Amino acid sequence: MEQALQDWIDANQPGDQMYWKPSAVGQFERFKRLAASITGICRVVGTHISKSIALPVVEISTVRGYFLLRDNFHDVNLYICWDEEPPITLDDAYPCLDWDWYLNEIDRKRGYCYKGWSDEEMEDPRILRVQVTYDNGNTVWREVKGEEKDRWMARMTDPTWYGKDWSSGELIPDGPMGPGCKFYCASYPYAEGIRDVLYERDIYDKGVWKPGSKQGFIVTNMDRAFMLMRKIAGPRTRLEMLDEG
């Protein structure tokens, strides 16, 4: 489906009984302001449902690439597909975290997933199953898969364990792992509605955006999504707006 943004909005006004109607109407207005701030063609190319309300998947296409985005009231999924590496940085795209935060996450996983394991059992890649006795006297077997244990063993040099076995998203290190290393946390994009559009376009690489990539997802909020798109595409100039008027 492809439809002009205003036509889609006119045909999909949420009912007055919908508790989230004001938020949906506000979202529609923000999309209209975005379309007015970037030189490109804005249209609705898909839909998704949140809080029982139909919401748009919006595309803004330019001569150098396009953006797809959707807002489910909790976060915004932005997909970038550009002809060259977009002029943005990890600081533009993701929250920045430090080495102390990373060590604290290791301690949290150690205390939860490996609670009751001895240090020797935890550090031996051959040990995947351990009998643990809790404070209440109950005894259970705790088991992990081999690949999960391997990722845990490599935690001080490779943060893959974080996204695969502990949290939703991908942890991107900036610099060598160790004190002073910064991490950027790229949340997992559920991308309701957007994935269908990408499949139709034979795009199957749907990972998060990283430096060096021409395309990828960024999970963010509406204000930051607008900032990223304007930084990549450039704002509309006064001359362009006068030409249209």
Secondary structure, 3 states (H helix, E strand, C coil): CCEEHHHHHHHCCCCCCCCCHHHHHHHHHHHHHHHHHECCEEEEEEEEEECCEEEEEEEEEECCEEEEEEECCCCEEEEEEECCCCCCCHHHHCCEECHHHHHHHHHHHHHHHCCCCCHHHHHCCCCCEEEEECCCCCEEEEECCHHHHHHHHCCCCCCHHHHHHHCCCEEEEECCCCCCCEEEEECCCCCCCHHHHHHHCCCCCCCECCCCCCEEEEEECHHHHHHHHHHHHCECCHHHHHHHC
